[in-house]
Amino acid sequence: MPLTGQYEPPRVGDYTAREVTGAERDEWWART
């Protein structure tokens, strides 16, 4: 999934567009 500058995770369940660390972001994308 391409990340263009800003990181905006899609809202899935109760995972909202909260601020996440790089590790959390990478893990989240890996699970999607």
C-alpha positions in Angstrom: 0.0 0.0 0.0 1.7 3.2 -1.1 2.1 5.9 1.5 2.4 9.4 0.0 3.8 11.7 2.6 1.0 11.5 5.2 -0.1 8.4 6.9 -3.8 7.9 7.0 -5.0 4.5 8.1 -8.4 3.5 6.9 -11.1 3.3 9.7 -11.6 -0.4 10.3 -13.7 -1.5 13.3 -12.5 0.5 16.3 -9.1 1.1 14.7 -9.5 4.9 13.9 -7.1 7.3 12.4 -5.1 7.7 15.6 -1.4 8.5 15.6 0.7 5.4 15.5 4.4 4.6 15.7 6.3 3.4 12.6 6.4 -0.2 14.1 2.6 -0.2 14.8 2.0 1.2 11.3 4.1 -1.4 9.6 2.5 -4.2 11.6 -1.0 -2.9 10.9 -0.3 -2.7 7.1 1.1 -6.2 7.3 -2.1 -7.5 8.8 -4.3 -5.8 6.2 
